[in-house]
Amino acid sequence: MDTRDRLPRVTLVDDDNTTGALMSSAFQLHGFAVDRCSSAAQALLSMDSFKPDAIVVDLDLGPGPTGLDVVRAARAHGDGIPAVILSNHRSPIMVESSFQGLPEGVPYLVKDDLVSAEAIIRVVESLIAGRPLETEVLEPAGVLRVSRTQAALLHQMAQGMTNAQIAEARGSTVRAVERLCARTYDALGIDPAAGPAARVRAVQLYQDGVILVDE
């Protein structure tokens, strides 16, 4: 069937049911056919069965493959499927510690910067139509900056790992991890003397998506 004779199709990938439902309703109101997925595995099936014109995927899909994995699969699928990444984090490295850069032409949208779902829909419409996207990105006020090493540490903290577990994973010592924690707290404006409260605050900032990673 000629694609001009059907609704544009978008696959929405988000493990949060509420967000997925809201996004689905917004796209349907704007004339899209929608396939909702809650995992990377479901998204891969959607590429073959639903044949979307574009994919909108949350960066953090819980344990297992990330939204970046879905994007890479979409780019490698047939002639390539345009994709948009949504995230609570300002840097993908906060979810994927081995992150080396976004594929060319993949918009990365921070949820807190979006005033409505219509902003996402406009991006998807531009991708499907092959129109250029707005490239200028303004860094919002209140953003905190950390190094890649500090970002990886915060990711491990958010997973509930102890200093001993982090040291084992990094092939380091507990003392070295403690020093890294202190430097990370300092970068985030947290008093290391706060003890366990400092760690709680660091994880909260990580989850709030106000941290940007220096490349």
SEKOLDO-144874 format. One record per residue (C-alpha): residue in one letter; x, y, z. Coordinates in pm, 1 decimal. Each point is the difference from the previous one (the first is absolute). Example, Ala and Ser with C-alpha at 12.3 -4.5 7.8 and 13.67 -1.06 7.14 Angstrom:
BEGIN
site aa=A | x=1230.0 | y=-450.0 | z=780.0
site aa=S | x=137.0 | y=344.0 | z=-66.0
This chain:
BEGIN
site aa=M | x=0.0 | y=0.0 | z=0.0
site aa=D | x=122.8 | y=350.2 | z=-83.1
site aa=T | x=112.4 | y=167.9 | z=323.2
site aa=R | x=-190.5 | y=310.3 | z=-110.2
site aa=D | x=-323.5 | y=-196.1 | z=47.5
site aa=R | x=54.2 | y=-75.8 | z=369.3
site aa=L | x=56.7 | y=182.2 | z=324.3
site aa=P | x=360.9 | y=69.1 | z=98.4
site aa=R | x=114.9 | y=-266.8 | z=243.4
site aa=V | x=202.0 | y=50.9 | z=315.3
site aa=T | x=127.0 | y=-257.9 | z=246.6
site aa=L | x=13.4 | y=134.5 | z=357.7
site aa=V | x=238.5 | y=-180.8 | z=234.2
site aa=D | x=-25.8 | y=76.4 | z=372.5
site aa=D | x=-6.1 | y=-231.4 | z=300.5
site aa=D | x=-217.8 | y=248.1 | z=192.3
site aa=N | x=-363.8 | y=-81.8 | z=-77.2
site aa=T | x=-133.0 | y=345.4 | z=89.2
site aa=T | x=247.8 | y=181.8 | z=-223.1
site aa=G | x=-61.7 | y=-246.3 | z=-281.0
site aa=A | x=-376.4 | y=48.4 | z=20.0
site aa=L | x=24.5 | y=380.2 | z=-2.2
site aa=M | x=240.5 | y=1.3 | z=-292.2
site aa=S | x=-213.7 | y=-246.4 | z=-192.3
site aa=S | x=-312.1 | y=213.2 | z=41.9
site aa=A | x=182.7 | y=314.3 | z=-111.9
site aa=F | x=134.4 | y=-163.4 | z=-316.1
site aa=Q | x=-336.2 | y=-153.6 | z=-84.9
site aa=L | x=-169.5 | y=339.9 | z=35.8
site aa=H | x=250.2 | y=132.6 | z=-254.2
site aa=G | x=-86.6 | y=-265.5 | z=-256.0
site aa=F | x=258.4 | y=-269.7 | z=72.6
site aa=A | x=-43.0 | y=-373.1 | z=23.4
site aa=V | x=183.3 | y=-109.2 | z=315.9
site aa=D | x=161.9 | y=-320.6 | z=119.9
site aa=R | x=87.4 | y=15.3 | z=370.9
site aa=C | x=292.2 | y=-205.5 | z=129.5
site aa=S | x=141.7 | y=-31.8 | z=350.4
site aa=S | x=333.5 | y=-163.1 | z=-82.0
site aa=A | x=275.8 | y=-14.4 | z=-257.4
site aa=A | x=-108.0 | y=-352.2 | z=-97.5
site aa=Q | x=-353.1 | y=118.5 | z=-79.8
site aa=A | x=141.5 | y=291.9 | z=-199.3
site aa=L | x=203.2 | y=-236.9 | z=-216.7
site aa=L | x=-314.9 | y=-200.2 | z=-76.5
site aa=S | x=-186.4 | y=322.5 | z=-81.2
site aa=M | x=259.5 | y=94.0 | z=-261.9
site aa=D | x=-87.0 | y=-314.3 | z=-195.5
site aa=S | x=-374.1 | y=-32.4 | z=63.8
site aa=F | x=-122.3 | y=359.1 | z=39.7
site aa=K | x=257.3 | y=152.7 | z=-237.1
site aa=P | x=12.3 | y=343.9 | z=163.0
site aa=D | x=97.0 | y=316.9 | z=-181.3
site aa=A | x=175.5 | y=116.3 | z=318.3
site aa=I | x=82.1 | y=-120.5 | z=350.7
site aa=V | x=-16.6 | y=200.7 | z=323.3
site aa=V | x=188.2 | y=-176.5 | z=276.7
site aa=D | x=74.0 | y=75.1 | z=363.4
site aa=L | x=370.4 | y=-21.5 | z=78.9
site aa=D | x=-37.3 | y=-198.6 | z=321.7
site aa=L | x=-206.6 | y=-314.8 | z=-53.6
site aa=G | x=97.6 | y=-163.9 | z=327.2
site aa=P | x=226.5 | y=-305.5 | z=23.0
site aa=G | x=133.8 | y=-120.8 | z=-333.1
site aa=P | x=29.1 | y=183.4 | z=-333.5
site aa=T | x=-35.6 | y=377.8 | z=3.0
site aa=G | x=-174.0 | y=238.5 | z=-234.8
site aa=L | x=335.7 | y=45.1 | z=-172.9
site aa=D | x=-3.7 | y=-369.7 | z=-88.0
site aa=V | x=-343.7 | y=46.3 | z=-155.4
site aa=V | x=125.1 | y=297.7 | z=-201.8
site aa=R | x=298.3 | y=-194.2 | z=-130.0
site aa=A | x=-229.3 | y=-283.4 | z=-105.7
site aa=A | x=-234.9 | y=246.5 | z=-170.7
site aa=R | x=289.1 | y=155.6 | z=-193.8
site aa=A | x=111.4 | y=-344.9 | z=-115.4
site aa=H | x=-351.8 | y=-113.5 | z=-93.4
site aa=G | x=-59.9 | y=-2.6 | z=-375.2
site aa=D | x=49.3 | y=351.2 | z=-133.7
site aa=G | x=12.6 | y=130.8 | z=356.6
site aa=I | x=-286.2 | y=119.0 | z=219.0
site aa=P | x=19.2 | y=357.8 | z=136.5
site aa=A | x=11.9 | y=7.9 | z=378.7
site aa=V | x=-36.9 | y=249.0 | z=284.3
site aa=I | x=139.0 | y=-55.8 | z=349.4
site aa=L | x=-180.5 | y=132.0 | z=306.8
site aa=S | x=177.4 | y=14.4 | z=332.6
site aa=N | x=-12.2 | y=125.2 | z=356.5
site aa=H | x=377.3 | y=41.9 | z=-23.2
site aa=R | x=192.0 | y=272.5 | z=-178.7
site aa=S | x=275.8 | y=-238.7 | z=-105.2
site aa=P | x=-50.9 | y=-355.7 | z=-131.7
site aa=I | x=309.7 | y=-110.3 | z=190.4
site aa=M | x=-207.4 | y=21.1 | z=318.1
site aa=V | x=-177.5 | y=-315.6 | z=-120.2
site aa=E | x=259.5 | y=-159.6 | z=-229.5
site aa=S | x=348.7 | y=36.8 | z=145.6
site aa=S | x=168.1 | y=-108.1 | z=-325.9
site aa=F | x=-182.4 | y=268.8 | z=-199.5
site aa=Q | x=215.4 | y=138.9 | z=-282.1
site aa=G | x=-241.7 | y=234.7 | z=-174.2
site aa=L | x=-344.7 | y=6.2 | z=-157.4
site aa=P | x=-47.3 | y=-131.5 | z=-353.0
site aa=E | x=-11.0 | y=287.8 | z=-246.3
site aa=G | x=-341.7 | y=156.8 | z=-42.7
site aa=V | x=-155.6 | y=-146.3 | z=316.5
site aa=P | x=-167.8 | y=271.4 | z=213.2
site aa=Y | x=54.0 | y=-26.8 | z=375.1
site aa=L | x=-280.2 | y=167.6 | z=195.2
site aa=V | x=8.2 | y=58.9 | z=374.5
site aa=K | x=-347.2 | y=-43.5 | z=145.4
site aa=D | x=26.9 | y=293.2 | z=239.6
site aa=D | x=67.8 | y=233.4 | z=-294.0
site aa=L | x=-319.7 | y=-96.8 | z=-184.2
site aa=V | x=-305.3 | y=213.9 | z=64.7
site aa=S | x=-236.5 | y=-249.7 | z=-165.6
site aa=A | x=-19.3 | y=-320.3 | z=-202.2
site aa=E | x=-54.4 | y=214.8 | z=-308.6
site aa=A | x=368.6 | y=90.4 | z=5.4
site aa=I | x=90.2 | y=-367.1 | z=-42.5
site aa=I | x=-262.0 | y=-43.7 | z=-269.8
site aa=R | x=144.6 | y=290.7 | z=-200.0
site aa=V | x=342.9 | y=-160.2 | z=14.4
site aa=V | x=-140.1 | y=-334.0 | z=-118.9
site aa=E | x=-191.0 | y=167.9 | z=-283.1
site aa=S | x=320.3 | y=173.7 | z=-111.3
site aa=L | x=194.0 | y=-326.3 | z=4.9
site aa=I | x=-262.3 | y=-183.8 | z=-205.0
site aa=A | x=-19.2 | y=285.9 | z=-251.2
site aa=G | x=377.3 | y=29.8 | z=-19.6
site aa=R | x=-2.9 | y=362.3 | z=114.5
site aa=P | x=298.5 | y=144.9 | z=189.6
site aa=L | x=-28.4 | y=17.8 | z=376.7
site aa=E | x=84.2 | y=286.5 | z=228.6
site aa=T | x=361.2 | y=-61.7 | z=100.0
site aa=E | x=63.3 | y=268.1 | z=261.1
site aa=V | x=-16.2 | y=-130.1 | z=354.5
site aa=L | x=-4.4 | y=239.7 | z=292.1
site aa=E | x=129.0 | y=-129.5 | z=332.4
site aa=P | x=-266.1 | y=69.4 | z=263.8
site aa=A | x=85.0 | y=177.4 | z=321.0
site aa=G | x=76.0 | y=-221.1 | z=297.0
site aa=V | x=183.8 | y=-270.0 | z=-193.5
site aa=L | x=286.1 | y=-168.5 | z=189.5
site aa=R | x=306.7 | y=-129.1 | z=-183.7
site aa=V | x=200.4 | y=-313.9 | z=78.6
site aa=S | x=269.0 | y=-204.5 | z=-174.3
site aa=R | x=-66.0 | y=-330.5 | z=-177.1
site aa=T | x=160.2 | y=-184.9 | z=292.7
site aa=Q | x=-221.0 | y=181.2 | z=249.0
site aa=A | x=-306.6 | y=-69.5 | z=-215.8
site aa=A | x=79.4 | y=-372.0 | z=-1.3
site aa=L | x=32.7 | y=12.3 | z=379.1
site aa=L | x=-339.7 | y=168.2 | z=35.7
site aa=H | x=-155.1 | y=-265.2 | z=-222.7
site aa=Q | x=141.0 | y=-270.6 | z=227.3
site aa=M | x=-122.2 | y=184.1 | z=310.1
site aa=A | x=-349.1 | y=23.3 | z=-149.0
site aa=Q | x=5.0 | y=-376.7 | z=-49.5
site aa=G | x=48.7 | y=-38.0 | z=375.9
site aa=M | x=361.6 | y=-117.6 | z=-15.6
site aa=T | x=213.7 | y=43.8 | z=310.9
site aa=N | x=348.1 | y=151.8 | z=-12.0
site aa=A | x=144.3 | y=-348.9 | z=32.5
site aa=Q | x=-206.4 | y=-126.5 | z=-294.2
site aa=I | x=95.0 | y=303.5 | z=-207.9
site aa=A | x=366.9 | y=-55.1 | z=81.1
site aa=E | x=-25.9 | y=-363.2 | z=-109.4
site aa=A | x=-176.1 | y=95.2 | z=-324.0
site aa=R | x=260.5 | y=266.5 | z=-75.1
site aa=G | x=296.6 | y=-216.1 | z=96.6
site aa=S | x=90.4 | y=261.8 | z=257.9
site aa=T | x=13.7 | y=39.3 | z=376.0
site aa=V | x=-267.4 | y=117.3 | z=238.1
site aa=R | x=222.1 | y=292.7 | z=98.1
site aa=A | x=31.7 | y=107.1 | z=-364.0
site aa=V | x=-379.7 | y=-17.2 | z=-37.6
site aa=E | x=-42.8 | y=208.9 | z=313.9
site aa=R | x=229.2 | y=267.6 | z=-147.6
site aa=L | x=-196.5 | y=-8.7 | z=-326.0
site aa=C | x=-323.4 | y=36.7 | z=196.3
site aa=A | x=137.3 | y=305.6 | z=177.3
site aa=R | x=100.2 | y=163.3 | z=-330.4
site aa=T | x=-340.3 | y=-81.3 | z=-146.7
site aa=Y | x=-183.3 | y=149.0 | z=297.0
site aa=D | x=212.7 | y=311.8 | z=-34.9
site aa=A | x=-91.1 | y=29.7 | z=-370.0
site aa=L | x=-366.6 | y=-22.8 | z=95.7
site aa=G | x=28.0 | y=255.5 | z=278.2
site aa=I | x=-58.0 | y=-259.0 | z=272.0
site aa=D | x=185.7 | y=4.1 | z=330.1
site aa=P | x=180.6 | y=-337.2 | z=30.3
site aa=A | x=-15.4 | y=38.3 | z=378.3
site aa=A | x=-374.8 | y=-64.5 | z=-22.2
site aa=G | x=79.3 | y=-372.2 | z=-0.1
site aa=P | x=-272.5 | y=-232.5 | z=-136.0
site aa=A | x=-217.8 | y=305.2 | z=-72.4
site aa=A | x=257.5 | y=114.5 | z=-255.3
site aa=R | x=-39.9 | y=-324.5 | z=-192.7
site aa=V | x=-380.2 | y=25.6 | z=13.5
site aa=R | x=13.4 | y=355.6 | z=-134.0
site aa=A | x=237.8 | y=-97.6 | z=-281.4
site aa=V | x=-230.7 | y=-280.2 | z=-112.6
site aa=Q | x=-297.9 | y=237.7 | z=17.7
site aa=L | x=177.2 | y=247.5 | z=-229.2
site aa=Y | x=83.7 | y=-286.6 | z=-235.2
site aa=Q | x=-364.8 | y=-103.4 | z=-12.6
site aa=D | x=-118.0 | y=360.3 | z=-42.4
site aa=G | x=188.3 | y=27.5 | z=-328.2
site aa=V | x=186.7 | y=321.5 | z=80.9
site aa=I | x=349.7 | y=-140.3 | z=-62.0
site aa=L | x=194.6 | y=59.8 | z=-319.7
site aa=V | x=311.4 | y=-201.1 | z=-81.3
site aa=D | x=312.1 | y=171.7 | z=-131.1
site aa=E | x=131.2 | y=-184.1 | z=-303.6
